[in-house]
Amino acid sequence: MTVVKDRVLDESTDRRTGIYIAGKWVAPANRAVFAVDDPATGQIVQELLDATPDDAVLALDAAADAQRSWALTPPRVRSEILRRAFELVLEKRDVLASTITREMGKSLAEAHAEVTYGAEFLRWFAEEAVRVHGRSMITPEGTGLIHVSRRPVGPCYLVTPWNFPLAMLTRKVGPALAAGCTVVIKPADLTPLTALLVVEILAEAGAPDGVVNLVTTTQPAPISTAMLGDERLRKISFTGSTQVGRILLTQAAQRVLRCSMELGGNAPFIVLEGADVDAAVEGAMLAKFRNVGQACTAANRFHVHHSLADEFAAKLAAKAGALKLGPGSDPGVDLGPMISDAAVERTIQIVDDAVQRGATVLTGGRRPKGEGSFLEPTVLADVQPGSRALAEEIFGPVAPVARFDSVAEALAAANDTEYGLASYVYAPSLDVGHAFASGLEAGMVGVNTGLVSNAAAPFGGVKSSGLGREGGTEGIEEYLTTRYAASPEPRLR
């Protein structure tokens, strides 16, 4: 046992308490706990400490203390630590995938895919760590030199969502560490267990004590208030709802903090006249039902040319209806549970609203009997304007299909939302698809593909879907600030 700033810390690596500070798991006595449940069974998977604002400030103490030495650590050293973390994630893929499935519910196949995807952010930013460039130039007047360098922003607060507990974390912590920033991580209380494993992996890879810290809590608002009000914090990166994002932006404005906000979405999936229906259905299955539809990039509403709408809806319903529903750990399962009973009930309400307005349920729409937060994969045909299914982010396995007659009508329908994260278009050719995509108000567009996410690509949206980008060469820029120094031009005498 060790005492750090009047707190007793448990040094054993087999007791993950949920509060990780300065390289140790904090283990205070008489502390409230909360349970992490398996959404497939409702059973408790593990109990963790419910952190307080004081815990968060202690974590920021550690991050601030480690900031200078981490910023001065050679980029190659930071790169090698991230590369080793990438390798360790792949080595531990089985335990990581099983943890994702237990706490979040997705099938083991999808959990393994998330591990692979999430690991790529560590590898990508290991490579980016040594490619942070500056520039030097003579002033236009020829009287001096301009030196521009890129420096780490400083301690960062990383807030991650429940739906991709590994990938959303590595997509933030990878560029932060690569840039030379220390971090305090607050994972979602519904799925924090994967994050606990990731911080241990980063420590095993060589991240010094205090560089990576973590707090778990069921009361994020007071913790975020304490963090954003602390003068040592220099950046927040948040993935979650637009409603919460607006609150955090308001708080961050008081101290003019750097912000990255990856917020809500309402992705349209457009099928233009002459498109390959079978290809569009395959893309729709991937864009809609991956992660049980619980993804900010999920296709939320399907606008299909009237000449293809019946065929598209029928084929999509046939494929969706054939998906195997069950606990993610069971062999052969395609769709696991939704994250909670409340999420299921809200989604059913959206389906009922569409039906009341004239839509037809082609498949699904019901909650199967038995335990767990399950909802059958659902396809709705002839969804009418004004339906909640077209206006709200569904975040569930429901595909509403609406018709359009003209390209102008399709484009107007696609952009008729405050959100602008992802969009998808299937067209008879890539030229036609890209021409249509040029008019879409979205940060990411899939043209004849149902998958847009890639570690090498900038992830982010426009309008109310957020600020900043994660991934790609743009991702590390979010954790860097620009410094300019002037000097006289050196001259030979």
MIGU-321917 format. One record per residue (C-alpha): x, y, z; residue number from 1. Coordinates in steps of 0.5 Angstrom, whole numbers, always signed. Layout:
# residues N
<rec x="X" y="Y" z="Z" resi="NUM"/>
...
***
This chain:
# residues 493
<rec x="+0" y="+0" z="+0" resi="1"/>
<rec x="+2" y="+7" z="-2" resi="2"/>
<rec x="+0" y="+14" z="+1" resi="3"/>
<rec x="-1" y="+19" z="-5" resi="4"/>
<rec x="-3" y="+26" z="-3" resi="5"/>
<rec x="-7" y="+23" z="+4" resi="6"/>
<rec x="-10" y="+18" z="+0" resi="7"/>
<rec x="-9" y="+10" z="+0" resi="8"/>
<rec x="-7" y="+7" z="-6" resi="9"/>
<rec x="-8" y="+0" z="-7" resi="10"/>
<rec x="-2" y="-3" z="-12" resi="11"/>
<rec x="-4" y="-10" z="-14" resi="12"/>
<rec x="-6" y="-10" z="-21" resi="13"/>
<rec x="-12" y="-15" z="-20" resi="14"/>
<rec x="-16" y="-10" z="-16" resi="15"/>
<rec x="-19" y="-5" z="-21" resi="16"/>
<rec x="-23" y="+0" z="-17" resi="17"/>
<rec x="-25" y="+4" z="-22" resi="18"/>
<rec x="-21" y="+10" z="-20" resi="19"/>
<rec x="-14" y="+10" z="-23" resi="20"/>
<rec x="-9" y="+16" z="-21" resi="21"/>
<rec x="-1" y="+16" z="-22" resi="22"/>
<rec x="-1" y="+9" z="-24" resi="23"/>
<rec x="-4" y="+6" z="-18" resi="24"/>
<rec x="-12" y="+4" z="-17" resi="25"/>
<rec x="-15" y="+8" z="-11" resi="26"/>
<rec x="-18" y="+4" z="-6" resi="27"/>
<rec x="-21" y="+8" z="+0" resi="28"/>
<rec x="-25" y="+5" z="+5" resi="29"/>
<rec x="-33" y="+7" z="+6" resi="30"/>
<rec x="-34" y="+9" z="-1" resi="31"/>
<rec x="-40" y="+8" z="-5" resi="32"/>
<rec x="-40" y="+3" z="-11" resi="33"/>
<rec x="-44" y="+2" z="-17" resi="34"/>
<rec x="-46" y="-4" z="-21" resi="35"/>
<rec x="-44" y="-5" z="-29" resi="36"/>
<rec x="-50" y="-10" z="-31" resi="37"/>
<rec x="-50" y="-15" z="-37" resi="38"/>
<rec x="-55" y="-12" z="-42" resi="39"/>
<rec x="-57" y="-19" z="-44" resi="40"/>
<rec x="-58" y="-22" z="-37" resi="41"/>
<rec x="-59" y="-16" z="-33" resi="42"/>
<rec x="-54" y="-19" z="-28" resi="43"/>
<rec x="-48" y="-16" z="-25" resi="44"/>
<rec x="-42" y="-16" z="-28" resi="45"/>
<rec x="-38" y="-12" z="-23" resi="46"/>
<rec x="-38" y="-7" z="-18" resi="47"/>
<rec x="-34" y="+0" z="-19" resi="48"/>
<rec x="-32" y="+6" z="-14" resi="49"/>
<rec x="-37" y="+12" z="-16" resi="50"/>
<rec x="-32" y="+17" z="-16" resi="51"/>
<rec x="-33" y="+24" z="-13" resi="52"/>
<rec x="-31" y="+31" z="-16" resi="53"/>
<rec x="-25" y="+31" z="-11" resi="54"/>
<rec x="-23" y="+24" z="-14" resi="55"/>
<rec x="-23" y="+28" z="-21" resi="56"/>
<rec x="-19" y="+33" z="-18" resi="57"/>
<rec x="-14" y="+28" z="-15" resi="58"/>
<rec x="-13" y="+25" z="-22" resi="59"/>
<rec x="-12" y="+32" z="-25" resi="60"/>
<rec x="-7" y="+33" z="-20" resi="61"/>
<rec x="-3" y="+27" z="-23" resi="62"/>
<rec x="-4" y="+29" z="-30" resi="63"/>
<rec x="-2" y="+36" z="-29" resi="64"/>
<rec x="+5" y="+34" z="-25" resi="65"/>
<rec x="+6" y="+29" z="-31" resi="66"/>
<rec x="+5" y="+34" z="-36" resi="67"/>
<rec x="+12" y="+37" z="-37" resi="68"/>
<rec x="+16" y="+31" z="-37" resi="69"/>
<rec x="+11" y="+28" z="-42" resi="70"/>
<rec x="+11" y="+34" z="-47" resi="71"/>
<rec x="+19" y="+33" z="-46" resi="72"/>
<rec x="+19" y="+26" z="-48" resi="73"/>
<rec x="+22" y="+25" z="-55" resi="74"/>
<rec x="+17" y="+23" z="-60" resi="75"/>
<rec x="+20" y="+17" z="-62" resi="76"/>
<rec x="+19" y="+14" z="-54" resi="77"/>
<rec x="+12" y="+16" z="-54" resi="78"/>
<rec x="+11" y="+13" z="-61" resi="79"/>
<rec x="+14" y="+6" z="-59" resi="80"/>
<rec x="+10" y="+6" z="-53" resi="81"/>
<rec x="+3" y="+7" z="-57" resi="82"/>
<rec x="+6" y="+2" z="-62" resi="83"/>
<rec x="+7" y="-3" z="-56" resi="84"/>
<rec x="+0" y="-1" z="-53" resi="85"/>
<rec x="-3" y="-3" z="-60" resi="86"/>
<rec x="+1" y="-10" z="-60" resi="87"/>
<rec x="-2" y="-11" z="-53" resi="88"/>
<rec x="-9" y="-10" z="-55" resi="89"/>
<rec x="-8" y="-15" z="-60" resi="90"/>
<rec x="-5" y="-20" z="-56" resi="91"/>
<rec x="-11" y="-19" z="-51" resi="92"/>
<rec x="-16" y="-19" z="-56" resi="93"/>
<rec x="-20" y="-25" z="-53" resi="94"/>
<rec x="-21" y="-22" z="-46" resi="95"/>
<rec x="-22" y="-15" z="-49" resi="96"/>
<rec x="-27" y="-17" z="-53" resi="97"/>
<rec x="-31" y="-22" z="-48" resi="98"/>
<rec x="-31" y="-16" z="-43" resi="99"/>
<rec x="-34" y="-11" z="-49" resi="100"/>
<rec x="-39" y="-17" z="-50" resi="101"/>
<rec x="-41" y="-17" z="-43" resi="102"/>
<rec x="-42" y="-10" z="-41" resi="103"/>
<rec x="-44" y="-7" z="-47" resi="104"/>
<rec x="-48" y="-14" z="-51" resi="105"/>
<rec x="-45" y="-14" z="-58" resi="106"/>
<rec x="-44" y="-20" z="-61" resi="107"/>
<rec x="-37" y="-23" z="-60" resi="108"/>
<rec x="-35" y="-22" z="-67" resi="109"/>
<rec x="-37" y="-15" z="-67" resi="110"/>
<rec x="-33" y="-14" z="-61" resi="111"/>
<rec x="-27" y="-17" z="-64" resi="112"/>
<rec x="-28" y="-13" z="-70" resi="113"/>
<rec x="-28" y="-7" z="-65" resi="114"/>
<rec x="-22" y="-9" z="-62" resi="115"/>
<rec x="-18" y="-9" z="-69" resi="116"/>
<rec x="-21" y="-2" z="-70" resi="117"/>
<rec x="-19" y="+1" z="-64" resi="118"/>
<rec x="-12" y="-2" z="-64" resi="119"/>
<rec x="-11" y="+1" z="-71" resi="120"/>
<rec x="-12" y="+8" z="-67" resi="121"/>
<rec x="-6" y="+6" z="-63" resi="122"/>
<rec x="-2" y="+4" z="-69" resi="123"/>
<rec x="-4" y="+10" z="-73" resi="124"/>
<rec x="-2" y="+15" z="-68" resi="125"/>
<rec x="+4" y="+12" z="-66" resi="126"/>
<rec x="+6" y="+13" z="-73" resi="127"/>
<rec x="+4" y="+21" z="-73" resi="128"/>
<rec x="+7" y="+22" z="-66" resi="129"/>
<rec x="+14" y="+23" z="-70" resi="130"/>
<rec x="+11" y="+27" z="-76" resi="131"/>
<rec x="+9" y="+33" z="-72" resi="132"/>
<rec x="+12" y="+39" z="-76" resi="133"/>
<rec x="+13" y="+46" z="-76" resi="134"/>
<rec x="+16" y="+51" z="-81" resi="135"/>
<rec x="+21" y="+57" z="-81" resi="136"/>
<rec x="+21" y="+62" z="-86" resi="137"/>
<rec x="+24" y="+69" z="-88" resi="138"/>
<rec x="+19" y="+75" z="-86" resi="139"/>
<rec x="+16" y="+78" z="-93" resi="140"/>
<rec x="+20" y="+84" z="-91" resi="141"/>
<rec x="+27" y="+80" z="-91" resi="142"/>
<rec x="+28" y="+83" z="-84" resi="143"/>
<rec x="+27" y="+77" z="-79" resi="144"/>
<rec x="+25" y="+70" z="-79" resi="145"/>
<rec x="+19" y="+67" z="-77" resi="146"/>
<rec x="+19" y="+60" z="-73" resi="147"/>
<rec x="+13" y="+56" z="-72" resi="148"/>
<rec x="+13" y="+50" z="-68" resi="149"/>
<rec x="+7" y="+45" z="-65" resi="150"/>
<rec x="+6" y="+44" z="-58" resi="151"/>
<rec x="+2" y="+40" z="-54" resi="152"/>
<rec x="-4" y="+43" z="-51" resi="153"/>
<rec x="-4" y="+40" z="-44" resi="154"/>
<rec x="-8" y="+36" z="-39" resi="155"/>
<rec x="-14" y="+33" z="-43" resi="156"/>
<rec x="-21" y="+31" z="-40" resi="157"/>
<rec x="-23" y="+25" z="-45" resi="158"/>
<rec x="-30" y="+23" z="-44" resi="159"/>
<rec x="-32" y="+17" z="-48" resi="160"/>
<rec x="-39" y="+14" z="-49" resi="161"/>
<rec x="-42" y="+7" z="-48" resi="162"/>
<rec x="-43" y="+4" z="-55" resi="163"/>
<rec x="-36" y="+3" z="-57" resi="164"/>
<rec x="-32" y="+3" z="-50" resi="165"/>
<rec x="-25" y="+1" z="-53" resi="166"/>
<rec x="-25" y="+4" z="-60" resi="167"/>
<rec x="-28" y="+11" z="-58" resi="168"/>
<rec x="-22" y="+11" z="-52" resi="169"/>
<rec x="-17" y="+9" z="-57" resi="170"/>
<rec x="-19" y="+14" z="-62" resi="171"/>
<rec x="-18" y="+20" z="-56" resi="172"/>
<rec x="-12" y="+17" z="-52" resi="173"/>
<rec x="-8" y="+15" z="-58" resi="174"/>
<rec x="-7" y="+23" z="-61" resi="175"/>
<rec x="-7" y="+26" z="-54" resi="176"/>
<rec x="-1" y="+22" z="-52" resi="177"/>
<rec x="+2" y="+22" z="-59" resi="178"/>
<rec x="+2" y="+30" z="-58" resi="179"/>
<rec x="+5" y="+30" z="-51" resi="180"/>
<rec x="-1" y="+31" z="-47" resi="181"/>
<rec x="-3" y="+28" z="-41" resi="182"/>
<rec x="-10" y="+25" z="-40" resi="183"/>
<rec x="-16" y="+24" z="-35" resi="184"/>
<rec x="-21" y="+19" z="-38" resi="185"/>
<rec x="-28" y="+19" z="-36" resi="186"/>
<rec x="-32" y="+13" z="-39" resi="187"/>
<rec x="-39" y="+12" z="-39" resi="188"/>
<rec x="-42" y="+8" z="-33" resi="189"/>
<rec x="-46" y="+3" z="-37" resi="190"/>
<rec x="-39" y="+0" z="-40" resi="191"/>
<rec x="-33" y="+2" z="-36" resi="192"/>
<rec x="-30" y="-4" z="-35" resi="193"/>
<rec x="-26" y="-4" z="-42" resi="194"/>
<rec x="-23" y="+2" z="-41" resi="195"/>
<rec x="-20" y="-1" z="-34" resi="196"/>
<rec x="-16" y="-6" z="-38" resi="197"/>
<rec x="-14" y="+0" z="-43" resi="198"/>
<rec x="-11" y="+4" z="-38" resi="199"/>
<rec x="-7" y="-2" z="-35" resi="200"/>
<rec x="-5" y="-4" z="-42" resi="201"/>
<rec x="-2" y="+3" z="-43" resi="202"/>
<rec x="+2" y="+3" z="-37" resi="203"/>
<rec x="+4" y="-4" z="-39" resi="204"/>
<rec x="+7" y="-1" z="-45" resi="205"/>
<rec x="+11" y="+4" z="-42" resi="206"/>
<rec x="+6" y="+10" z="-40" resi="207"/>
<rec x="+9" y="+14" z="-34" resi="208"/>
<rec x="+5" y="+14" z="-28" resi="209"/>
<rec x="+1" y="+20" z="-28" resi="210"/>
<rec x="+0" y="+21" z="-36" resi="211"/>
<rec x="-6" y="+16" z="-36" resi="212"/>
<rec x="-11" y="+17" z="-31" resi="213"/>
<rec x="-18" y="+15" z="-30" resi="214"/>
<rec x="-25" y="+16" z="-26" resi="215"/>
<rec x="-31" y="+12" z="-26" resi="216"/>
<rec x="-38" y="+15" z="-24" resi="217"/>
<rec x="-45" y="+15" z="-24" resi="218"/>
<rec x="-45" y="+23" z="-23" resi="219"/>
<rec x="-42" y="+26" z="-29" resi="220"/>
<rec x="-44" y="+33" z="-29" resi="221"/>
<rec x="-41" y="+35" z="-22" resi="222"/>
<rec x="-34" y="+32" z="-24" resi="223"/>
<rec x="-34" y="+35" z="-31" resi="224"/>
<rec x="-36" y="+42" z="-27" resi="225"/>
<rec x="-30" y="+41" z="-23" resi="226"/>
<rec x="-25" y="+39" z="-29" resi="227"/>
<rec x="-28" y="+44" z="-33" resi="228"/>
<rec x="-27" y="+50" z="-28" resi="229"/>
<rec x="-20" y="+48" z="-26" resi="230"/>
<rec x="-15" y="+52" z="-29" resi="231"/>
<rec x="-10" y="+47" z="-30" resi="232"/>
<rec x="-14" y="+43" z="-35" resi="233"/>
<rec x="-13" y="+45" z="-43" resi="234"/>
<rec x="-18" y="+41" z="-47" resi="235"/>
<rec x="-24" y="+37" z="-47" resi="236"/>
<rec x="-26" y="+31" z="-52" resi="237"/>
<rec x="-33" y="+29" z="-51" resi="238"/>
<rec x="-37" y="+24" z="-55" resi="239"/>
<rec x="-44" y="+23" z="-53" resi="240"/>
<rec x="-51" y="+27" z="-54" resi="241"/>
<rec x="-52" y="+34" z="-57" resi="242"/>
<rec x="-56" y="+36" z="-51" resi="243"/>
<rec x="-50" y="+34" z="-46" resi="244"/>
<rec x="-45" y="+37" z="-51" resi="245"/>
<rec x="-48" y="+44" z="-51" resi="246"/>
<rec x="-48" y="+44" z="-44" resi="247"/>
<rec x="-40" y="+42" z="-44" resi="248"/>
<rec x="-39" y="+47" z="-49" resi="249"/>
<rec x="-42" y="+53" z="-45" resi="250"/>
<rec x="-38" y="+51" z="-39" resi="251"/>
<rec x="-32" y="+50" z="-43" resi="252"/>
<rec x="-33" y="+57" z="-46" resi="253"/>
<rec x="-32" y="+60" z="-39" resi="254"/>
<rec x="-24" y="+58" z="-39" resi="255"/>
<rec x="-24" y="+58" z="-47" resi="256"/>
<rec x="-22" y="+51" z="-47" resi="257"/>
<rec x="-20" y="+47" z="-53" resi="258"/>
<rec x="-26" y="+43" z="-55" resi="259"/>
<rec x="-27" y="+37" z="-59" resi="260"/>
<rec x="-34" y="+35" z="-59" resi="261"/>
<rec x="-37" y="+29" z="-63" resi="262"/>
<rec x="-44" y="+29" z="-62" resi="263"/>
<rec x="-51" y="+26" z="-65" resi="264"/>
<rec x="-53" y="+24" z="-72" resi="265"/>
<rec x="-59" y="+23" z="-76" resi="266"/>
<rec x="-55" y="+20" z="-82" resi="267"/>
<rec x="-59" y="+19" z="-89" resi="268"/>
<rec x="-58" y="+13" z="-93" resi="269"/>
<rec x="-60" y="+15" z="-100" resi="270"/>
<rec x="-61" y="+10" z="-106" resi="271"/>
<rec x="-62" y="+14" z="-112" resi="272"/>
<rec x="-65" y="+11" z="-119" resi="273"/>
<rec x="-61" y="+6" z="-123" resi="274"/>
<rec x="-57" y="+4" z="-116" resi="275"/>
<rec x="-56" y="-3" z="-115" resi="276"/>
<rec x="-61" y="-5" z="-110" resi="277"/>
<rec x="-57" y="-12" z="-108" resi="278"/>
<rec x="-51" y="-8" z="-107" resi="279"/>
<rec x="-55" y="-2" z="-103" resi="280"/>
<rec x="-58" y="-7" z="-99" resi="281"/>
<rec x="-52" y="-10" z="-97" resi="282"/>
<rec x="-49" y="-3" z="-95" resi="283"/>
<rec x="-55" y="-2" z="-91" resi="284"/>
<rec x="-55" y="-8" z="-87" resi="285"/>
<rec x="-48" y="-6" z="-85" resi="286"/>
<rec x="-49" y="+2" z="-84" resi="287"/>
<rec x="-56" y="+0" z="-80" resi="288"/>
<rec x="-55" y="-6" z="-76" resi="289"/>
<rec x="-48" y="-6" z="-74" resi="290"/>
<rec x="-48" y="-5" z="-66" resi="291"/>
<rec x="-55" y="-7" z="-66" resi="292"/>
<rec x="-56" y="+0" z="-69" resi="293"/>
<rec x="-53" y="+4" z="-63" resi="294"/>
<rec x="-48" y="+8" z="-67" resi="295"/>
<rec x="-47" y="+15" z="-68" resi="296"/>
<rec x="-46" y="+14" z="-76" resi="297"/>
<rec x="-51" y="+9" z="-76" resi="298"/>
<rec x="-56" y="+10" z="-82" resi="299"/>
<rec x="-62" y="+13" z="-79" resi="300"/>
<rec x="-67" y="+14" z="-85" resi="301"/>
<rec x="-67" y="+11" z="-92" resi="302"/>
<rec x="-70" y="+15" z="-97" resi="303"/>
<rec x="-71" y="+11" z="-103" resi="304"/>
<rec x="-73" y="+13" z="-111" resi="305"/>
<rec x="-80" y="+10" z="-112" resi="306"/>
<rec x="-78" y="+6" z="-117" resi="307"/>
<rec x="-73" y="+2" z="-112" resi="308"/>
<rec x="-77" y="+3" z="-106" resi="309"/>
<rec x="-81" y="-4" z="-106" resi="310"/>
<rec x="-76" y="-8" z="-108" resi="311"/>
<rec x="-71" y="-5" z="-103" resi="312"/>
<rec x="-75" y="-5" z="-97" resi="313"/>
<rec x="-77" y="-13" z="-98" resi="314"/>
<rec x="-70" y="-15" z="-99" resi="315"/>
<rec x="-68" y="-11" z="-93" resi="316"/>
<rec x="-73" y="-14" z="-89" resi="317"/>
<rec x="-71" y="-21" z="-91" resi="318"/>
<rec x="-64" y="-20" z="-89" resi="319"/>
<rec x="-66" y="-17" z="-83" resi="320"/>
<rec x="-71" y="-22" z="-81" resi="321"/>
<rec x="-66" y="-27" z="-82" resi="322"/>
<rec x="-61" y="-24" z="-77" resi="323"/>
<rec x="-60" y="-29" z="-70" resi="324"/>
<rec x="-62" y="-25" z="-64" resi="325"/>
<rec x="-59" y="-27" z="-57" resi="326"/>
<rec x="-54" y="-26" z="-52" resi="327"/>
<rec x="-47" y="-23" z="-55" resi="328"/>
<rec x="-43" y="-29" z="-52" resi="329"/>
<rec x="-47" y="-35" z="-56" resi="330"/>
<rec x="-45" y="-38" z="-62" resi="331"/>
<rec x="-47" y="-35" z="-68" resi="332"/>
<rec x="-51" y="-29" z="-66" resi="333"/>
<rec x="-51" y="-23" z="-70" resi="334"/>
<rec x="-55" y="-18" z="-66" resi="335"/>
<rec x="-54" y="-18" z="-58" resi="336"/>
<rec x="-59" y="-14" z="-54" resi="337"/>
<rec x="-59" y="-6" z="-54" resi="338"/>
<rec x="-56" y="-3" z="-48" resi="339"/>
<rec x="-62" y="-2" z="-43" resi="340"/>
<rec x="-69" y="-3" z="-42" resi="341"/>
<rec x="-71" y="+4" z="-43" resi="342"/>
<rec x="-67" y="+4" z="-50" resi="343"/>
<rec x="-72" y="-1" z="-52" resi="344"/>
<rec x="-78" y="+2" z="-50" resi="345"/>
<rec x="-76" y="+9" z="-53" resi="346"/>
<rec x="-75" y="+5" z="-60" resi="347"/>
<rec x="-81" y="+1" z="-60" resi="348"/>
<rec x="-85" y="+8" z="-59" resi="349"/>
<rec x="-81" y="+11" z="-65" resi="350"/>
<rec x="-84" y="+4" z="-69" resi="351"/>
<rec x="-91" y="+5" z="-66" resi="352"/>
<rec x="-91" y="+13" z="-68" resi="353"/>
<rec x="-89" y="+11" z="-75" resi="354"/>
<rec x="-94" y="+5" z="-76" resi="355"/>
<rec x="-100" y="+10" z="-73" resi="356"/>
<rec x="-98" y="+15" z="-79" resi="357"/>
<rec x="-99" y="+10" z="-84" resi="358"/>
<rec x="-92" y="+6" z="-84" resi="359"/>
<rec x="-92" y="-2" z="-85" resi="360"/>
<rec x="-88" y="-7" z="-81" resi="361"/>
<rec x="-85" y="-11" z="-86" resi="362"/>
<rec x="-81" y="-15" z="-80" resi="363"/>
<rec x="-79" y="-15" z="-73" resi="364"/>
<rec x="-82" y="-9" z="-69" resi="365"/>
<rec x="-83" y="-13" z="-62" resi="366"/>
<rec x="-79" y="-15" z="-56" resi="367"/>
<rec x="-78" y="-22" z="-55" resi="368"/>
<rec x="-80" y="-26" z="-49" resi="369"/>
<rec x="-75" y="-27" z="-44" resi="370"/>
<rec x="-70" y="-24" z="-40" resi="371"/>
<rec x="-65" y="-18" z="-43" resi="372"/>
<rec x="-66" y="-12" z="-47" resi="373"/>
<rec x="-67" y="-15" z="-54" resi="374"/>
<rec x="-71" y="-12" z="-60" resi="375"/>
<rec x="-72" y="-15" z="-66" resi="376"/>
<rec x="-69" y="-12" z="-72" resi="377"/>
<rec x="-74" y="-8" z="-75" resi="378"/>
<rec x="-76" y="-5" z="-82" resi="379"/>
<rec x="-81" y="+0" z="-84" resi="380"/>
<rec x="-84" y="+1" z="-91" resi="381"/>
<rec x="-88" y="+7" z="-93" resi="382"/>
<rec x="-85" y="+12" z="-87" resi="383"/>
<rec x="-89" y="+18" z="-88" resi="384"/>
<rec x="-86" y="+25" z="-87" resi="385"/>
<rec x="-87" y="+28" z="-80" resi="386"/>
<rec x="-85" y="+21" z="-77" resi="387"/>
<rec x="-81" y="+21" z="-71" resi="388"/>
<rec x="-77" y="+15" z="-74" resi="389"/>
<rec x="-75" y="+21" z="-80" resi="390"/>
<rec x="-73" y="+26" z="-75" resi="391"/>
<rec x="-70" y="+23" z="-69" resi="392"/>
<rec x="-64" y="+19" z="-68" resi="393"/>
<rec x="-66" y="+12" z="-67" resi="394"/>
<rec x="-60" y="+9" z="-64" resi="395"/>
<rec x="-63" y="+2" z="-65" resi="396"/>
<rec x="-64" y="-4" z="-70" resi="397"/>
<rec x="-70" y="+0" z="-74" resi="398"/>
<rec x="-70" y="+2" z="-81" resi="399"/>
<rec x="-75" y="+6" z="-83" resi="400"/>
<rec x="-76" y="+7" z="-91" resi="401"/>
<rec x="-79" y="+13" z="-94" resi="402"/>
<rec x="-80" y="+14" z="-102" resi="403"/>
<rec x="-78" y="+20" z="-106" resi="404"/>
<rec x="-79" y="+22" z="-113" resi="405"/>
<rec x="-73" y="+27" z="-115" resi="406"/>
<rec x="-66" y="+28" z="-114" resi="407"/>
<rec x="-68" y="+35" z="-111" resi="408"/>
<rec x="-73" y="+32" z="-106" resi="409"/>
<rec x="-68" y="+27" z="-104" resi="410"/>
<rec x="-62" y="+32" z="-103" resi="411"/>
<rec x="-67" y="+36" z="-99" resi="412"/>
<rec x="-70" y="+30" z="-95" resi="413"/>
<rec x="-63" y="+28" z="-93" resi="414"/>
<rec x="-61" y="+35" z="-91" resi="415"/>
<rec x="-67" y="+37" z="-87" resi="416"/>
<rec x="-64" y="+36" z="-80" resi="417"/>
<rec x="-60" y="+40" z="-75" resi="418"/>
<rec x="-55" y="+34" z="-75" resi="419"/>
<rec x="-49" y="+33" z="-80" resi="420"/>
<rec x="-45" y="+27" z="-78" resi="421"/>
<rec x="-45" y="+21" z="-83" resi="422"/>
<rec x="-49" y="+20" z="-90" resi="423"/>
<rec x="-49" y="+15" z="-95" resi="424"/>
<rec x="-51" y="+15" z="-102" resi="425"/>
<rec x="-52" y="+9" z="-107" resi="426"/>
<rec x="-52" y="+11" z="-114" resi="427"/>
<rec x="-51" y="+8" z="-121" resi="428"/>
<rec x="-44" y="+10" z="-121" resi="429"/>
<rec x="-39" y="+13" z="-117" resi="430"/>
<rec x="-39" y="+20" z="-121" resi="431"/>
<rec x="-46" y="+20" z="-120" resi="432"/>
<rec x="-45" y="+19" z="-113" resi="433"/>
<rec x="-40" y="+24" z="-111" resi="434"/>
<rec x="-44" y="+29" z="-115" resi="435"/>
<rec x="-50" y="+28" z="-110" resi="436"/>
<rec x="-45" y="+27" z="-104" resi="437"/>
<rec x="-42" y="+34" z="-106" resi="438"/>
<rec x="-49" y="+37" z="-104" resi="439"/>
<rec x="-50" y="+33" z="-97" resi="440"/>
<rec x="-49" y="+37" z="-91" resi="441"/>
<rec x="-45" y="+32" z="-87" resi="442"/>
<rec x="-38" y="+31" z="-85" resi="443"/>
<rec x="-37" y="+24" z="-87" resi="444"/>
<rec x="-40" y="+21" z="-93" resi="445"/>
<rec x="-40" y="+14" z="-96" resi="446"/>
<rec x="-41" y="+13" z="-103" resi="447"/>
<rec x="-43" y="+6" z="-105" resi="448"/>
<rec x="-41" y="+3" z="-98" resi="449"/>
<rec x="-44" y="+3" z="-92" resi="450"/>
<rec x="-38" y="+4" z="-88" resi="451"/>
<rec x="-34" y="+10" z="-87" resi="452"/>
<rec x="-30" y="+9" z="-81" resi="453"/>
<rec x="-22" y="+8" z="-81" resi="454"/>
<rec x="-17" y="+10" z="-77" resi="455"/>
<rec x="-13" y="+14" z="-83" resi="456"/>
<rec x="-19" y="+18" z="-84" resi="457"/>
<rec x="-22" y="+24" z="-80" resi="458"/>
<rec x="-28" y="+23" z="-76" resi="459"/>
<rec x="-33" y="+28" z="-75" resi="460"/>
<rec x="-39" y="+32" z="-77" resi="461"/>
<rec x="-42" y="+39" z="-78" resi="462"/>
<rec x="-48" y="+43" z="-76" resi="463"/>
<rec x="-50" y="+40" z="-69" resi="464"/>
<rec x="-46" y="+34" z="-70" resi="465"/>
<rec x="-40" y="+37" z="-67" resi="466"/>
<rec x="-33" y="+40" z="-67" resi="467"/>
<rec x="-26" y="+38" z="-69" resi="468"/>
<rec x="-24" y="+31" z="-72" resi="469"/>
<rec x="-22" y="+25" z="-69" resi="470"/>
<rec x="-17" y="+20" z="-73" resi="471"/>
<rec x="-13" y="+21" z="-80" resi="472"/>
<rec x="-7" y="+27" z="-80" resi="473"/>
<rec x="-13" y="+32" z="-77" resi="474"/>
<rec x="-14" y="+28" z="-71" resi="475"/>
<rec x="-7" y="+30" z="-67" resi="476"/>
<rec x="-8" y="+37" z="-69" resi="477"/>
<rec x="-14" y="+37" z="-64" resi="478"/>
<rec x="-8" y="+36" z="-58" resi="479"/>
<rec x="-3" y="+41" z="-61" resi="480"/>
<rec x="-3" y="+49" z="-60" resi="481"/>
<rec x="+1" y="+53" z="-65" resi="482"/>
<rec x="+7" y="+57" z="-62" resi="483"/>
<rec x="+11" y="+63" z="-66" resi="484"/>
<rec x="+17" y="+66" z="-65" resi="485"/>
<rec x="+21" y="+72" z="-68" resi="486"/>
<rec x="+28" y="+73" z="-69" resi="487"/>
<rec x="+33" y="+77" z="-73" resi="488"/>
<rec x="+35" y="+74" z="-80" resi="489"/>
<rec x="+42" y="+71" z="-79" resi="490"/>
<rec x="+47" y="+75" z="-84" resi="491"/>
<rec x="+54" y="+73" z="-86" resi="492"/>
<rec x="+59" y="+78" z="-84" resi="493"/>
***
